[in-house]
Amino acid sequence: MKFFIGLLSVLMFISCKQETKKLKTDFQTHFENTNGEETPTYENVIAFYTRLSKAFPEINIQAIGETDSGFPLHLITYNIDGVFDFDTLSKEKITLLINNGIHPGESDGIDATMMLFRDLAFNKTEAPKNTVISTIPIYNIGGALNRNSGTRTNQNGPKEYGFRGNAQNYDLNRDFIKNDTKNANAFAQIFHLVQPDIFIDNHVSNGADYQYTLTHLFTQHNKLGGELGNYLHTQMMPTLEKELAADQWDITPYVNVFNSVPEKGFSQFMDHPRYSTGYTTLWNTLGMMVETHMLKPYKQRVEGTYILMQKMLKIAEKDGKKIKELRKNAFEQFQNSKEYTLQWQLDTTKTATLNFKGFEGEMIPSEVTGQKRLKYDRSKPFTKKVIYRNYMKPSVSVEVPDAYIIPKGWHKVVSLLELNNIKHKILEKDTLITVESYKIEDYRTRPSAYEGHYLHSNTKVFKNTKKMQFFKGDIYVSTQQKGFRYLLETLEPEAPDSLFNWNFFDTVLQQKEGFSPYVFEDVALKMLQTNAKLKTEFNLKKENDERFANNWYAQLDWLHKKSDHYEPAHMQYPIYRVMK
C-alpha cells in the first residue's frame, strides 16, 4: 500500500512539474523567443502582463491616468500576499517602483522586468516576502508606438525599438516638474499612490567606451542629505556593487563625459528635479538610474539589468525596516530645517577613486573632417585609478518660510501642487498679511528652445518685507508637510528647476503699460526739478554709463521706473513668503 501511495506521489509531482514547465513556456517573452535580439511592441507588453495577472493572484494590473498618446499608463504590482491596497502596503512593507521605456529606444528594462515578474510569479519560495515591487511597463507609450530601427544611432540592438520623443515630441525625462505632458501627470498619480521607498529608472547610456555593461546613476548623496544620503552613499551603493561583482557583473558610476576619455576623471551627474530620480528625491525616495552601455550586445544588456534589479530586491528585503526609518527621519529633518539648499556645486576638496576598467583612447586625425577625433582601441583594455568627483556642497541657500501664499489667479501652479498631494487651505476672507516679497533682479534665458520652453537660469532676486492685501480664495500653503522639498524646489525662483525658471511666471517679466516720450518729457523734468536726490542719482548714472548717456529713451525709461506711473507687477514675483 505504501508503495502505491509513494508511486502516486511521484506521478503527481512529475505531472505538476510538467504542467508548471508548460505554463512557464506559455509565458516566454518575445525577447526570449527571438534569442535576445528583439523587444516586443507596446501591445505585446500589455498583453503579456494581462495574461500574467490572470494566471497569478500575486500580480495585479491597473490602468491609471492618460498619456499624450491617448492610452493610459499601466501599473503592474507583485505582492506575494496578493494584497494591492497601497495605503496599507506602504506602512507594512517596503515598496519598490521600476520605470521602463521613458526612452523607448532604451528598451533593456522593458524586457528584463517582464522576465523578472514572470520569474517572481513562478518561484514563490524565492520571492520577496517584505517587498512590494511595482512597475510602469512602458512610460512613453507614444514613443513606443513610433517604432524604427535607426534613431538610436550608436546602439547595438535590438532590431527595432521606439523613439525618444513622446506623442508631442517631448523628452519625458525633462518633464517631471513642468508637467507639459499627460504622461507626467499620470506618473505623479502613480508615484503618490505607490509611495515608493526605492525607485529605479532603466536606461541605456550614450558617451564613452569602456568594459562595463552596467553603470549606475544614484541620486546625489549630499543633495539627498542626512542619514538617508549617507546610507545611500556608504551602504546601498557599495552593497549593490559588491553583490553584482560576486556574480561577475562589474558596475561603475555613470561615465559623465562627452568626446573625452574617462581616465581624465569625471563628475557625478546632478539629477535636478526635471529628471525622474531628481523628482522622486523630493519625497526622500532612494533613487537610481540604471545605464547599460549602448555598444554591448542587447541580450547582455538585458541580462545585466535583470540581475541588477534582483540584487536591489535583495537589498530591499534586508534593509527594508532601516530604509523606512531613515525616510521617516528625513521628512522630519527637512520640515524642521531653518535653511534649505537651492543650488549645489562640486566640492573640490573631496573626491573618490575608481578602479576603472576602460579601453585606451586617443585623438587621431579624422578622415571625414580633417580635424582630431576620438578613437578607442578595444584590443587595449586597462584597469586604472580614476578620480571621480561625487561630493557636492551648497552654493545658494534660502531661509525656509512658514508658508507660501499664491494668489488664486495662478491656477496652473495650484493644479500642480494638487497633483503632487500638496496640502493647502483657501483664505476665507480678504486679509492683510505681512509677507516677504521677491522682485526679479536678474536672469538669463536660453537662446534656443529646450523641451518646449526657453528656460531661465542664474536667477537673482531682491527681497523685501511688506504688508499686503490678500483676497478670499487665495491659496495658503504651509511648508510643514511631506511635500516640503517639492515646495521649496518649485516655488523658490533661484532653484534650478523652479517654476519661475520653467516660464510659469513670464508674464510678470513684460511691462503692460508704457509711456509716450513727448508726454512724459514734461513729467520727467518736473521729477528732476522737485527731487534733488533723484537728480543726483540720474546725473551720476549718465556720468558712469556711456551707453545710458547716449540713449535718450533709456534715460526716460529709467525715470519712468522711478515714477508713480510704473506698474508694481513688472518683475514682481507673485508668490509670497510668510515667515516664522
Buried (B, 14 or more C-beta within 10 A) or exposed (E): EEEEEEEEEEEEEEEEEEEEEEEBEEBEBBBBEBEBBBBBBBEEBBEBBBBBBEBBEBBBBBEBBBBBBEBBBBBBBBBBEEBBEBEEBBEEBBBBBBBBBBBBBBBBBBBBBBBBBBBBBBEEEEBBEEBBBBBBBBBBBBBBBBBEEEBBEEBBBBEBBBBBBBBBBBBBBBBBBBBBBBBBBBBBBBBBBBBBBBBBBBBBBBBBBBBBBBBBBBBBBBBBBBBBBBBBBEBBBEBBBEBBEEEEBBBBBBBBBEEBBBBEBBBBBBBBBBBBBBBBBBBBBBBBBBBBBBBBBBBBBBBBBBBBBBBBBBBBBEBBEBBBEBBEBBBEBBBEBEEBBBBBEBBEEEBEEBEBBBBBBEEEEEEEEEEEBBEBEEEEEEEEEBBBBBBBEBEBBBEBBEBBBBBBEBEEBBEBBEBBBBEBEEBEEEBEBEBBBBBBEEBEBEEEEEBBBEBBEEBBBEEEEEEEEBEEEBBBBBBEBBBBBBBBBBBBBBBBBBBBBBBBBEEBBEBEEEBEEEEBBEBBEEBBEEEEEBEEEBEEBEEEBEEBBEEEEBBBBBBBEBEEEBEEEBBBBBBBBBEE
